[in-house]
Amino acid sequence: MKYSKMFVVALASLTLAGCYSPPPGPAGPQGKTGDTGSTGNTGNTGYTGKTGATGNTGNTGYTGATGATGETGETGDTIIVIPAQE
């Protein structure tokens, strides 16, 4: 019987221990920061395109023909004016 009483007391203490938990202790030290990864390689620059060809210059237009000079008119007859007599 002696053992059964001790067994009941041990069982009861374990049961109560599951309901009670002590306050948490202080936080541990913070871990170290990990190493930074390597930087990737820079990509190649693309090729520059070729310059386009220059366009052809247009043809110069023709100069228009000069008009014919008109004929000189005939000289009119000379009129003699006689003064009136008074």
mmCIF file as gemmi writes it, N, C-alpha and C atoms, coordinates in Angstrom:
data_model
loop_
_atom_site.group_PDB
_atom_site.id
_atom_site.type_symbol
_atom_site.label_atom_id
_atom_site.label_alt_id
_atom_site.label_comp_id
_atom_site.label_asym_id
_atom_site.label_entity_id
_atom_site.label_seq_id
_atom_site.pdbx_PDB_ins_code
_atom_site.Cartn_x
_atom_site.Cartn_y
_atom_site.Cartn_z
_atom_site.occupancy
_atom_site.B_iso_or_equiv
_atom_site.pdbx_formal_charge
_atom_site.auth_seq_id
_atom_site.auth_asym_id
_atom_site.pdbx_PDB_model_num
ATOM 1 N N . MET Axp A 1 ? 0.806 -1.177 0 1 0 ? 1 A 1
ATOM 2 C CA . MET Axp A 1 ? 0 0 0 1 0 ? 1 A 1
ATOM 3 C C . MET Axp A 1 ? 0.852 1.244 0 1 0 ? 1 A 1
ATOM 4 N N . LYS Axp A 2 ? 1.965 1.07 0.617 1 0 ? 2 A 1
ATOM 5 C CA . LYS Axp A 2 ? 2.867 2.203 0.691 1 0 ? 2 A 1
ATOM 6 C C . LYS Axp A 2 ? 3.231 2.667 -0.719 1 0 ? 2 A 1
ATOM 7 N N . TYR Axp A 3 ? 3.463 1.722 -1.622 1 0 ? 3 A 1
ATOM 8 C CA . TYR Axp A 3 ? 3.829 2.084 -2.983 1 0 ? 3 A 1
ATOM 9 C C . TYR Axp A 3 ? 2.654 2.667 -3.74 1 0 ? 3 A 1
ATOM 10 N N . SER Axp A 4 ? 1.474 2.197 -3.503 1 0 ? 4 A 1
ATOM 11 C CA . SER Axp A 4 ? 0.316 2.709 -4.228 1 0 ? 4 A 1
ATOM 12 C C . SER Axp A 4 ? 0.025 4.155 -3.841 1 0 ? 4 A 1
ATOM 13 N N . LYS Axp A 5 ? 0.227 4.533 -2.569 1 0 ? 5 A 1
ATOM 14 C CA . LYS Axp A 5 ? 0.027 5.917 -2.166 1 0 ? 5 A 1
ATOM 15 C C . LYS Axp A 5 ? 1.073 6.814 -2.83 1 0 ? 5 A 1
ATOM 16 N N . MET Axp A 6 ? 2.299 6.338 -2.885 1 0 ? 6 A 1
ATOM 17 C CA . MET Axp A 6 ? 3.355 7.125 -3.52 1 0 ? 6 A 1
ATOM 18 C C . MET Axp A 6 ? 3.089 7.267 -5.023 1 0 ? 6 A 1
ATOM 19 N N . PHE Axp A 7 ? 2.518 6.198 -5.592 1 0 ? 7 A 1
ATOM 20 C CA . PHE Axp A 7 ? 2.196 6.229 -7.005 1 0 ? 7 A 1
ATOM 21 C C . PHE Axp A 7 ? 1.101 7.249 -7.282 1 0 ? 7 A 1
ATOM 22 N N . VAL Axp A 8 ? 0.078 7.301 -6.421 1 0 ? 8 A 1
ATOM 23 C CA . VAL Axp A 8 ? -1.03 8.248 -6.584 1 0 ? 8 A 1
ATOM 24 C C . VAL Axp A 8 ? -0.51 9.664 -6.419 1 0 ? 8 A 1
ATOM 25 N N . VAL Axp A 9 ? 0.352 9.901 -5.452 1 0 ? 9 A 1
ATOM 26 C CA . VAL Axp A 9 ? 0.914 11.239 -5.233 1 0 ? 9 A 1
ATOM 27 C C . VAL Axp A 9 ? 1.761 11.66 -6.426 1 0 ? 9 A 1
ATOM 28 N N . ALA Axp A 10 ? 2.559 10.752 -6.972 1 0 ? 10 A 1
ATOM 29 C CA . ALA Axp A 10 ? 3.404 11.067 -8.135 1 0 ? 10 A 1
ATOM 30 C C . ALA Axp A 10 ? 2.544 11.359 -9.353 1 0 ? 10 A 1
ATOM 31 N N . LEU Axp A 11 ? 1.484 10.561 -9.508 1 0 ? 11 A 1
ATOM 32 C CA . LEU Axp A 11 ? 0.584 10.775 -10.643 1 0 ? 11 A 1
ATOM 33 C C . LEU Axp A 11 ? -0.131 12.11 -10.525 1 0 ? 11 A 1
ATOM 34 N N . ALA Axp A 12 ? -0.568 12.465 -9.334 1 0 ? 12 A 1
ATOM 35 C CA . ALA Axp A 12 ? -1.249 13.74 -9.115 1 0 ? 12 A 1
ATOM 36 C C . ALA Axp A 12 ? -0.306 14.908 -9.372 1 0 ? 12 A 1
ATOM 37 N N . SER Axp A 13 ? 0.93 14.791 -8.942 1 0 ? 13 A 1
ATOM 38 C CA . SER Axp A 13 ? 1.883 15.902 -9.156 1 0 ? 13 A 1
ATOM 39 C C . SER Axp A 13 ? 2.212 16.076 -10.634 1 0 ? 13 A 1
ATOM 40 N N . LEU Axp A 14 ? 2.286 14.941 -11.35 1 0 ? 14 A 1
ATOM 41 C CA . LEU Axp A 14 ? 2.525 15.049 -12.796 1 0 ? 14 A 1
ATOM 42 C C . LEU Axp A 14 ? 1.332 15.669 -13.511 1 0 ? 14 A 1
ATOM 43 N N . THR Axp A 15 ? 0.143 15.354 -13.055 1 0 ? 15 A 1
ATOM 44 C CA . THR Axp A 15 ? -1.061 15.906 -13.654 1 0 ? 15 A 1
ATOM 45 C C . THR Axp A 15 ? -1.112 17.403 -13.431 1 0 ? 15 A 1
ATOM 46 N N . LEU Axp A 16 ? -0.826 17.865 -12.23 1 0 ? 16 A 1
ATOM 47 C CA . LEU Axp A 16 ? -0.827 19.297 -11.94 1 0 ? 16 A 1
ATOM 48 C C . LEU Axp A 16 ? 0.327 20.005 -12.639 1 0 ? 16 A 1
ATOM 49 N N . ALA Axp A 17 ? 1.426 19.324 -12.835 1 0 ? 17 A 1
ATOM 50 C CA . ALA Axp A 17 ? 2.573 19.948 -13.506 1 0 ? 17 A 1
ATOM 51 C C . ALA Axp A 17 ? 2.249 20.24 -14.972 1 0 ? 17 A 1
ATOM 52 N N . GLY Axp A 18 ? 1.355 19.452 -15.586 1 0 ? 18 A 1
ATOM 53 C CA . GLY Axp A 18 ? 0.956 19.706 -16.968 1 0 ? 18 A 1
ATOM 54 C C . GLY Axp A 18 ? 0.09 20.941 -17.09 1 0 ? 18 A 1
ATOM 55 N N . CYS Axp A 19 ? -0.604 21.339 -16.038 1 0 ? 19 A 1
ATOM 56 C CA . CYS Axp A 19 ? -1.477 22.513 -16.066 1 0 ? 19 A 1
ATOM 57 C C . CYS Axp A 19 ? -0.717 23.789 -15.759 1 0 ? 19 A 1
ATOM 58 N N . TYR Axp A 20 ? 0.38 23.686 -15.089 1 0 ? 20 A 1
ATOM 59 C CA . TYR Axp A 20 ? 1.142 24.865 -14.679 1 0 ? 20 A 1
ATOM 60 C C . TYR Axp A 20 ? 2.462 24.884 -15.428 1 0 ? 20 A 1
ATOM 61 N N . SER Axp A 21 ? 2.787 26.066 -15.967 1 0 ? 21 A 1
ATOM 62 C CA . SER Axp A 21 ? 4.096 26.195 -16.616 1 0 ? 21 A 1
ATOM 63 C C . SER Axp A 21 ? 4.759 27.451 -16.074 1 0 ? 21 A 1
ATOM 64 N N . PRO Axp A 22 ? 6.041 27.382 -15.781 1 0 ? 22 A 1
ATOM 65 C CA . PRO Axp A 22 ? 6.726 28.548 -15.225 1 0 ? 22 A 1
ATOM 66 C C . PRO Axp A 22 ? 6.872 29.63 -16.308 1 0 ? 22 A 1
ATOM 67 N N . PRO Axp A 23 ? 7.108 30.888 -15.908 1 0 ? 23 A 1
ATOM 68 C CA . PRO Axp A 23 ? 7.288 31.967 -16.896 1 0 ? 23 A 1
ATOM 69 C C . PRO Axp A 23 ? 8.539 31.697 -17.738 1 0 ? 23 A 1
ATOM 70 N N . PRO Axp A 24 ? 8.532 32.166 -19.001 1 0 ? 24 A 1
ATOM 71 C CA . PRO Axp A 24 ? 9.694 31.912 -19.864 1 0 ? 24 A 1
ATOM 72 C C . PRO Axp A 24 ? 10.919 32.666 -19.382 1 0 ? 24 A 1
ATOM 73 N N . GLY Axp A 25 ? 12.068 32.136 -19.68 1 0 ? 25 A 1
ATOM 74 C CA . GLY Axp A 25 ? 13.322 32.77 -19.295 1 0 ? 25 A 1
ATOM 75 C C . GLY Axp A 25 ? 13.686 33.899 -20.257 1 0 ? 25 A 1
ATOM 76 N N . PRO Axp A 26 ? 14.779 34.57 -20.039 1 0 ? 26 A 1
ATOM 77 C CA . PRO Axp A 26 ? 15.181 35.671 -20.92 1 0 ? 26 A 1
ATOM 78 C C . PRO Axp A 26 ? 15.533 35.141 -22.321 1 0 ? 26 A 1
ATOM 79 N N . ALA Axp A 27 ? 15.375 36.03 -23.301 1 0 ? 27 A 1
ATOM 80 C CA . ALA Axp A 27 ? 15.667 35.64 -24.684 1 0 ? 27 A 1
ATOM 81 C C . ALA Axp A 27 ? 17.162 35.424 -24.858 1 0 ? 27 A 1
ATOM 82 N N . GLY Axp A 28 ? 17.502 34.499 -25.716 1 0 ? 28 A 1
ATOM 83 C CA . GLY Axp A 28 ? 18.909 34.204 -25.981 1 0 ? 28 A 1
ATOM 84 C C . GLY Axp A 28 ? 19.523 35.259 -26.905 1 0 ? 28 A 1
ATOM 85 N N . PRO Axp A 29 ? 20.82 35.228 -27.102 1 0 ? 29 A 1
ATOM 86 C CA . PRO Axp A 29 ? 21.47 36.215 -27.971 1 0 ? 29 A 1
ATOM 87 C C . PRO Axp A 29 ? 21.044 36.014 -29.429 1 0 ? 29 A 1
ATOM 88 N N . GLN Axp A 30 ? 21.071 37.121 -30.171 1 0 ? 30 A 1
ATOM 89 C CA . GLN Axp A 30 ? 20.668 37.071 -31.576 1 0 ? 30 A 1
ATOM 90 C C . GLN Axp A 30 ? 21.773 36.412 -32.401 1 0 ? 30 A 1
ATOM 91 N N . GLY Axp A 31 ? 21.388 35.639 -33.376 1 0 ? 31 A 1
ATOM 92 C CA . GLY Axp A 31 ? 22.359 34.965 -34.228 1 0 ? 31 A 1
ATOM 93 C C . GLY Axp A 31 ? 23.049 35.942 -35.181 1 0 ? 31 A 1
ATOM 94 N N . LYS Axp A 32 ? 24.145 35.516 -35.742 1 0 ? 32 A 1
ATOM 95 C CA . LYS Axp A 32 ? 24.903 36.351 -36.675 1 0 ? 32 A 1
ATOM 96 C C . LYS Axp A 32 ? 24.176 36.448 -38.011 1 0 ? 32 A 1
ATOM 97 N N . THR Axp A 33 ? 24.401 37.567 -38.694 1 0 ? 33 A 1
ATOM 98 C CA . THR Axp A 33 ? 23.814 37.772 -40.016 1 0 ? 33 A 1
ATOM 99 C C . THR Axp A 33 ? 24.59 36.953 -41.031 1 0 ? 33 A 1
ATOM 100 N N . GLY Axp A 34 ? 23.88 36.352 -41.957 1 0 ? 34 A 1
ATOM 101 C CA . GLY Axp A 34 ? 24.534 35.535 -42.973 1 0 ? 34 A 1
ATOM 102 C C . GLY Axp A 34 ? 25.317 36.381 -43.971 1 0 ? 34 A 1
ATOM 103 N N . ASP Axp A 35 ? 26.195 35.735 -44.728 1 0 ? 35 A 1
ATOM 104 C CA . ASP Axp A 35 ? 26.995 36.43 -45.735 1 0 ? 35 A 1
ATOM 105 C C . ASP Axp A 35 ? 26.108 36.866 -46.903 1 0 ? 35 A 1
ATOM 106 N N . THR Axp A 36 ? 26.497 37.975 -47.509 1 0 ? 36 A 1
ATOM 107 C CA . THR Axp A 36 ? 25.776 38.48 -48.679 1 0 ? 36 A 1
ATOM 108 C C . THR Axp A 36 ? 26.214 37.695 -49.897 1 0 ? 36 A 1
ATOM 109 N N . GLY Axp A 37 ? 25.268 37.361 -50.747 1 0 ? 37 A 1
ATOM 110 C CA . GLY Axp A 37 ? 25.584 36.605 -51.956 1 0 ? 37 A 1
ATOM 111 C C . GLY Axp A 37 ? 26.373 37.444 -52.955 1 0 ? 37 A 1
ATOM 112 N N . SER Axp A 38 ? 26.998 36.778 -53.911 1 0 ? 38 A 1
ATOM 113 C CA . SER Axp A 38 ? 27.795 37.462 -54.926 1 0 ? 38 A 1
ATOM 114 C C . SER Axp A 38 ? 26.881 38.194 -55.901 1 0 ? 38 A 1
ATOM 115 N N . THR Axp A 39 ? 27.385 39.28 -56.447 1 0 ? 39 A 1
ATOM 116 C CA . THR Axp A 39 ? 26.638 40.045 -57.452 1 0 ? 39 A 1
ATOM 117 C C . THR Axp A 39 ? 26.805 39.367 -58.798 1 0 ? 39 A 1
ATOM 118 N N . GLY Axp A 40 ? 25.728 39.298 -59.555 1 0 ? 40 A 1
ATOM 119 C CA . GLY Axp A 40 ? 25.781 38.658 -60.876 1 0 ? 40 A 1
ATOM 120 C C . GLY Axp A 40 ? 26.564 39.491 -61.873 1 0 ? 40 A 1
ATOM 121 N N . ASN Axp A 41 ? 26.961 38.854 -62.965 1 0 ? 41 A 1
ATOM 122 C CA . ASN Axp A 41 ? 27.711 39.55 -64.019 1 0 ? 41 A 1
ATOM 123 C C . ASN Axp A 41 ? 26.793 40.494 -64.776 1 0 ? 41 A 1
ATOM 124 N N . THR Axp A 42 ? 27.37 41.573 -65.278 1 0 ? 42 A 1
ATOM 125 C CA . THR Axp A 42 ? 26.613 42.53 -66.075 1 0 ? 42 A 1
ATOM 126 C C . THR Axp A 42 ? 26.437 41.966 -67.475 1 0 ? 42 A 1
ATOM 127 N N . GLY Axp A 43 ? 25.257 42.118 -68.028 1 0 ? 43 A 1
ATOM 128 C CA . GLY Axp A 43 ? 24.979 41.602 -69.369 1 0 ? 43 A 1
ATOM 129 C C . GLY Axp A 43 ? 25.708 42.405 -70.438 1 0 ? 43 A 1
ATOM 130 N N . ASN Axp A 44 ? 25.894 41.78 -71.609 1 0 ? 44 A 1
ATOM 131 C CA . ASN Axp A 44 ? 26.565 42.448 -72.727 1 0 ? 44 A 1
ATOM 132 C C . ASN Axp A 44 ? 25.667 43.526 -73.319 1 0 ? 44 A 1
ATOM 133 N N . THR Axp A 45 ? 26.291 44.572 -73.836 1 0 ? 45 A 1
ATOM 134 C CA . THR Axp A 45 ? 25.541 45.644 -74.487 1 0 ? 45 A 1
ATOM 135 C C . THR Axp A 45 ? 25.215 45.208 -75.904 1 0 ? 45 A 1
ATOM 136 N N . GLY Axp A 46 ? 24.035 45.523 -76.359 1 0 ? 46 A 1
ATOM 137 C CA . GLY Axp A 46 ? 23.621 45.157 -77.717 1 0 ? 46 A 1
ATOM 138 C C . GLY Axp A 46 ? 24.376 45.958 -78.764 1 0 ? 46 A 1
ATOM 139 N N . TYR Axp A 47 ? 24.376 45.44 -80.005 1 0 ? 47 A 1
ATOM 140 C CA . TYR Axp A 47 ? 25.058 46.115 -81.101 1 0 ? 47 A 1
ATOM 141 C C . TYR Axp A 47 ? 24.27 47.35 -81.537 1 0 ? 47 A 1
ATOM 142 N N . THR Axp A 48 ? 25.015 48.351 -82.032 1 0 ? 48 A 1
ATOM 143 C CA . THR Axp A 48 ? 24.377 49.561 -82.544 1 0 ? 48 A 1
ATOM 144 C C . THR Axp A 48 ? 24.01 49.326 -84.001 1 0 ? 48 A 1
ATOM 145 N N . GLY Axp A 49 ? 22.823 49.738 -84.386 1 0 ? 49 A 1
ATOM 146 C CA . GLY Axp A 49 ? 22.373 49.538 -85.762 1 0 ? 49 A 1
ATOM 147 C C . GLY Axp A 49 ? 23.149 50.419 -86.74 1 0 ? 49 A 1
ATOM 148 N N . LYS Axp A 50 ? 23.175 50.006 -88.027 1 0 ? 50 A 1
ATOM 149 C CA . LYS Axp A 50 ? 23.867 50.775 -89.06 1 0 ? 50 A 1
ATOM 150 C C . LYS Axp A 50 ? 23.064 52.014 -89.417 1 0 ? 50 A 1
ATOM 151 N N . THR Axp A 51 ? 23.788 53.023 -89.895 1 0 ? 51 A 1
ATOM 152 C CA . THR Axp A 51 ? 23.136 54.251 -90.319 1 0 ? 51 A 1
ATOM 153 C C . THR Axp A 51 ? 22.485 54.017 -91.67 1 0 ? 51 A 1
ATOM 154 N N . GLY Axp A 52 ? 21.293 54.509 -91.844 1 0 ? 52 A 1
ATOM 155 C CA . GLY Axp A 52 ? 20.581 54.331 -93.113 1 0 ? 52 A 1
ATOM 156 C C . GLY Axp A 52 ? 21.243 55.13 -94.236 1 0 ? 52 A 1
ATOM 157 N N . ALA Axp A 53 ? 20.99 54.703 -95.489 1 0 ? 53 A 1
ATOM 158 C CA . ALA Axp A 53 ? 21.558 55.385 -96.658 1 0 ? 53 A 1
ATOM 159 C C . ALA Axp A 53 ? 20.868 56.742 -96.837 1 0 ? 53 A 1
ATOM 160 N N . THR Axp A 54 ? 21.603 57.688 -97.391 1 0 ? 54 A 1
ATOM 161 C CA . THR Axp A 54 ? 21.039 59.008 -97.655 1 0 ? 54 A 1
ATOM 162 C C . THR Axp A 54 ? 20.194 58.935 -98.919 1 0 ? 54 A 1
ATOM 163 N N . GLY Axp A 55 ? 19.042 59.564 -98.894 1 0 ? 55 A 1
ATOM 164 C CA . GLY Axp A 55 ? 18.153 59.54 -100.058 1 0 ? 55 A 1
ATOM 165 C C . GLY Axp A 55 ? 18.723 60.344 -101.224 1 0 ? 55 A 1
ATOM 166 N N . ASN Axp A 56 ? 18.299 60.002 -102.459 1 0 ? 56 A 1
ATOM 167 C CA . ASN Axp A 56 ? 18.766 60.713 -103.655 1 0 ? 56 A 1
ATOM 168 C C . ASN Axp A 56 ? 18.139 62.103 -103.708 1 0 ? 56 A 1
ATOM 169 N N . THR Axp A 57 ? 18.897 63.035 -104.286 1 0 ? 57 A 1
ATOM 170 C CA . THR Axp A 57 ? 18.387 64.391 -104.444 1 0 ? 57 A 1
ATOM 171 C C . THR Axp A 57 ? 17.48 64.424 -105.665 1 0 ? 57 A 1
ATOM 172 N N . GLY Axp A 58 ? 16.376 65.112 -105.569 1 0 ? 58 A 1
ATOM 173 C CA . GLY Axp A 58 ? 15.444 65.193 -106.693 1 0 ? 58 A 1
ATOM 174 C C . GLY Axp A 58 ? 16.015 66.005 -107.851 1 0 ? 58 A 1
ATOM 175 N N . ASN Axp A 59 ? 15.49 65.778 -109.072 1 0 ? 59 A 1
ATOM 176 C CA . ASN Axp A 59 ? 15.946 66.508 -110.265 1 0 ? 59 A 1
ATOM 177 C C . ASN Axp A 59 ? 15.471 67.958 -110.203 1 0 ? 59 A 1
ATOM 178 N N . THR Axp A 60 ? 16.272 68.821 -110.782 1 0 ? 60 A 1
ATOM 179 C CA . THR Axp A 60 ? 15.903 70.232 -110.839 1 0 ? 60 A 1
ATOM 180 C C . THR Axp A 60 ? 14.887 70.412 -111.964 1 0 ? 60 A 1
ATOM 181 N N . GLY Axp A 61 ? 13.857 71.174 -111.714 1 0 ? 61 A 1
ATOM 182 C CA . GLY Axp A 61 ? 12.83 71.392 -112.732 1 0 ? 61 A 1
ATOM 183 C C . GLY Axp A 61 ? 13.363 72.227 -113.897 1 0 ? 61 A 1
ATOM 184 N N . TYR Axp A 62 ? 12.737 72.087 -115.074 1 0 ? 62 A 1
ATOM 185 C CA . TYR Axp A 62 ? 13.144 72.853 -116.263 1 0 ? 62 A 1
ATOM 186 C C . TYR Axp A 62 ? 12.696 74.293 -116.117 1 0 ? 62 A 1
ATOM 187 N N . THR Axp A 63 ? 13.526 75.202 -116.701 1 0 ? 63 A 1
ATOM 188 C CA . THR Axp A 63 ? 13.17 76.612 -116.701 1 0 ? 63 A 1
ATOM 189 C C . THR Axp A 63 ? 12.187 76.839 -117.844 1 0 ? 63 A 1
ATOM 190 N N . GLY Axp A 64 ? 11.16 77.556 -117.562 1 0 ? 64 A 1
ATOM 191 C CA . GLY Axp A 64 ? 10.152 77.8 -118.597 1 0 ? 64 A 1
ATOM 192 C C . GLY Axp A 64 ? 10.725 78.629 -119.747 1 0 ? 64 A 1
ATOM 193 N N . ALA Axp A 65 ? 10.131 78.486 -120.94 1 0 ? 65 A 1
ATOM 194 C CA . ALA Axp A 65 ? 10.586 79.237 -122.117 1 0 ? 65 A 1
ATOM 195 C C . ALA Axp A 65 ? 10.232 80.705 -121.938 1 0 ? 65 A 1
ATOM 196 N N . THR Axp A 66 ? 11.075 81.56 -122.451 1 0 ? 66 A 1
ATOM 197 C CA . THR Axp A 66 ? 10.809 82.998 -122.383 1 0 ? 66 A 1
ATOM 198 C C . THR Axp A 66 ? 9.794 83.348 -123.471 1 0 ? 66 A 1
ATOM 199 N N . GLY Axp A 67 ? 8.83 84.128 -123.106 1 0 ? 67 A 1
ATOM 200 C CA . GLY Axp A 67 ? 7.804 84.516 -124.076 1 0 ? 67 A 1
ATOM 201 C C . GLY Axp A 67 ? 8.384 85.394 -125.178 1 0 ? 67 A 1
ATOM 202 N N . ALA Axp A 68 ? 7.747 85.356 -126.352 1 0 ? 68 A 1
ATOM 203 C CA . ALA Axp A 68 ? 8.207 86.161 -127.495 1 0 ? 68 A 1
ATOM 204 C C . ALA Axp A 68 ? 7.935 87.631 -127.207 1 0 ? 68 A 1
ATOM 205 N N . THR Axp A 69 ? 8.807 88.471 -127.677 1 0 ? 69 A 1
ATOM 206 C CA . THR Axp A 69 ? 8.628 89.918 -127.502 1 0 ? 69 A 1
ATOM 207 C C . THR Axp A 69 ? 7.618 90.395 -128.536 1 0 ? 69 A 1
ATOM 208 N N . GLY Axp A 70 ? 6.7 91.195 -128.08 1 0 ? 70 A 1
ATOM 209 C CA . GLY Axp A 70 ? 5.68 91.7 -129.009 1 0 ? 70 A 1
ATOM 210 C C . GLY Axp A 70 ? 6.285 92.653 -130.043 1 0 ? 70 A 1
ATOM 211 N N . GLU Axp A 71 ? 5.578 92.81 -131.163 1 0 ? 71 A 1
ATOM 212 C CA . GLU Axp A 71 ? 6.073 93.695 -132.22 1 0 ? 71 A 1
ATOM 213 C C . GLU Axp A 71 ? 5.827 95.137 -131.826 1 0 ? 71 A 1
ATOM 214 N N . THR Axp A 72 ? 6.658 95.973 -132.329 1 0 ? 72 A 1
ATOM 215 C CA . THR Axp A 72 ? 6.5 97.401 -132.057 1 0 ? 72 A 1
ATOM 216 C C . THR Axp A 72 ? 5.389 97.932 -132.956 1 0 ? 72 A 1
ATOM 217 N N . GLY Axp A 73 ? 4.528 98.735 -132.366 1 0 ? 73 A 1
ATOM 218 C CA . GLY Axp A 73 ? 3.419 99.285 -133.145 1 0 ? 73 A 1
ATOM 219 C C . GLY Axp A 73 ? 3.9 100.33 -134.157 1 0 ? 73 A 1
ATOM 220 N N . GLU Axp A 74 ? 3.086 100.577 -135.137 1 0 ? 74 A 1
ATOM 221 C CA . GLU Axp A 74 ? 3.452 101.564 -136.182 1 0 ? 74 A 1
ATOM 222 C C . GLU Axp A 74 ? 3.346 102.957 -135.612 1 0 ? 74 A 1
ATOM 223 N N . THR Axp A 75 ? 4.125 103.812 -136.133 1 0 ? 75 A 1
ATOM 224 C CA . THR Axp A 75 ? 4.079 105.203 -135.709 1 0 ? 75 A 1
ATOM 225 C C . THR Axp A 75 ? 2.896 105.855 -136.415 1 0 ? 75 A 1
ATOM 226 N N . GLY Axp A 76 ? 2.121 106.614 -135.663 1 0 ? 76 A 1
ATOM 227 C CA . GLY Axp A 76 ? 0.944 107.262 -136.242 1 0 ? 76 A 1
ATOM 228 C C . GLY Axp A 76 ? 1.31 108.46 -137.105 1 0 ? 76 A 1
ATOM 229 N N . ASP Axp A 77 ? 0.341 108.955 -137.887 1 0 ? 77 A 1
ATOM 230 C CA . ASP Axp A 77 ? 0.542 110.129 -138.759 1 0 ? 77 A 1
ATOM 231 C C . ASP Axp A 77 ? 0.686 111.367 -137.897 1 0 ? 77 A 1
ATOM 232 N N . THR Axp A 78 ? 1.423 112.311 -138.37 1 0 ? 78 A 1
ATOM 233 C CA . THR Axp A 78 ? 1.601 113.564 -137.663 1 0 ? 78 A 1
ATOM 234 C C . THR Axp A 78 ? 0.412 114.461 -138.06 1 0 ? 78 A 1
ATOM 235 N N . ILE Axp A 79 ? -0.203 115.082 -137.109 1 0 ? 79 A 1
ATOM 236 C CA . ILE Axp A 79 ? -1.324 115.975 -137.358 1 0 ? 79 A 1
ATOM 237 C C . ILE Axp A 79 ? -0.852 117.392 -137.108 1 0 ? 79 A 1
ATOM 238 N N . ILE Axp A 80 ? -1.155 118.207 -138.049 1 0 ? 80 A 1
ATOM 239 C CA . ILE Axp A 80 ? -0.792 119.613 -137.912 1 0 ? 80 A 1
ATOM 240 C C . ILE Axp A 80 ? -2 120.341 -137.379 1 0 ? 80 A 1
ATOM 241 N N . VAL Axp A 81 ? -1.81 121.034 -136.309 1 0 ? 81 A 1
ATOM 242 C CA . VAL Axp A 81 ? -2.919 121.786 -135.712 1 0 ? 81 A 1
ATOM 243 C C . VAL Axp A 81 ? -2.761 123.242 -136.149 1 0 ? 81 A 1
ATOM 244 N N . ILE Axp A 82 ? -3.812 123.748 -136.731 1 0 ? 82 A 1
ATOM 245 C CA . ILE Axp A 82 ? -3.772 125.163 -137.182 1 0 ? 82 A 1
ATOM 246 C C . ILE Axp A 82 ? -4.55 125.931 -136.134 1 0 ? 82 A 1
ATOM 247 N N . PRO Axp A 83 ? -3.905 127.005 -135.651 1 0 ? 83 A 1
ATOM 248 C CA . PRO Axp A 83 ? -4.601 127.799 -134.634 1 0 ? 83 A 1
ATOM 249 C C . PRO Axp A 83 ? -5.805 128.528 -135.248 1 0 ? 83 A 1
ATOM 250 N N . ALA Axp A 84 ? -6.795 128.679 -134.492 1 0 ? 84 A 1
ATOM 251 C CA . ALA Axp A 84 ? -8.017 129.333 -134.969 1 0 ? 84 A 1
ATOM 252 C C . ALA Axp A 84 ? -7.77 130.848 -135.145 1 0 ? 84 A 1
ATOM 253 N N . GLN Axp A 85 ? -8.422 131.471 -136.126 1 0 ? 85 A 1
ATOM 254 C CA . GLN Axp A 85 ? -8.246 132.904 -136.379 1 0 ? 85 A 1
ATOM 255 C C . GLN Axp A 85 ? -9.361 133.66 -135.721 1 0 ? 85 A 1
ATOM 256 N N . GLU Axp A 86 ? -9.009 134.772 -135.231 1 0 ? 86 A 1
ATOM 257 C CA . GLU Axp A 86 ? -10.02 135.57 -134.564 1 0 ? 86 A 1
ATOM 258 C C . GLU Axp A 86 ? -10.417 136.725 -135.371 1 0 ? 86 A 1
